[in-house]
Amino acid sequence: MQNNLMVDHRQLLEEADLFIKDSYGELGRSNQDIADRLNEIQDEIVRTGTYTHTVEELTYGAKLAWRNSNRCIGRLFWESLIVEDARLLSTEKEITGALFRHIETATNGGKILPTITVFAAAAQAEEGSIRIWNDQLIRYAGYETADGTIGDPISVKLTSICQRLGWRGAGTSFDVLPLLVQIGTRAPQWFEIPKSIIMEVPISHPDYEAFTSLQLQWYAVPLVSNMRLEIGGIHYMAAPFNGWYMGTEIGARNLADEFRYNMLPKVAAIMGLDTSRESSLWRDRALVELNVAVLHSYKAHGVTIVDHHTASKQFGRFVEKEAQKGRSATGEWSWLIPPLSPATTAIFHTSYDHSVRKPNFFYQDPLSE
């Protein structure tokens, strides 16, 4: 047992050493500052088995995690991330209150602000690890019926869990699920999100008035809440974060995928397209107009969004800025290329090193009852 403990301590100290040297170096701190901080960390690890990040370390570490996220095309803005330190919160009610504040802060009346809220680390949470069951803080419910799924099929399992816990939705295609928060081995608790802080955008088209008959909408902010944030060997199991939407995430995936809202056949019908043969390219034409509608609608309602061509150019600027700093940008090509007309972007014709650097965000095993 003692040897295993020593190995764990050594590994944690190695992770901390790498993070402190890299981050303090970028922040312009002296070698003496680095040495002093590493001595403090070593003493704390020996005494407690872990160590606590300073506010500065947490803040910069979260920003670095965004910068190192290989699948994110929007990393040009990594330094603008707002970091909310919620590590002292210990009850489900306190945690949910912080999540509500995050939604309000990030939404900002439609002028979306990249934000992350970091709760207590796994080894430091007094009552056990804090987990958020939702994969996004705002997500639409999915109801299985005899006639198929109403709402978002991706949410069927979580919707069923919420219903067993006592939540009841209205049964529409766009019911916002409650937040499901769990601490340690306690039973998860659900909390209805106040409608006043949820901003949603009705989807219309600048040229096809009949688009409104589809009664489509989507929420303003993508708030990812099921990933683990790792900084210097410390694991934050609950650290929801957001940027703003790239239009194709909604128009070419959420509303278009056959296993999601599957709206392309209905869009094609509105456009009067021939869907009897694939060679008419009705899917492609409907997909483009659905994306036009999403971009048009978000802009019309004053909600921050970016088209995939602009986002691709912004990623190119990110790569250039990293090179100017003497750093190479990493990326996972299959995720960086947009799902609409990828060959028209520079990313499609470029290869990237997809090495995983830390700090970073990592997927976690889904929770289950």
Secondary structure, DSSP 8 states (H G I E B T S, - for coil): -HHHHHHHHHHHHHHHHHHHHHHHHHTT--HHHHHHHHHHHHHHHHHHSS----HHHHHHHHHHHHHT-TT-S-GGGGGG-EEEEETT--SHHHHHHHHHHHHHHHHGGGS---EEEEE--TTT-TTS-EEE--SBSS-B-EEEETTEEEE-GGGHHHHHHHHHTT-----STT-B--EEEEETTS--EEE---GGG--EEE---SS-GGGGGG--EEES--EE-SEEEEETTEEES---EE--EEHHIIIIIITTSTTTT--HHHHHHHHT---S-GGG-HHHHHHHHHHHHHHHHHHHTT--EE-HHHHHHHHHHHHHHHHHTT---B--HHHHS-SSSGGGSGGGG---B----SSEEEE------
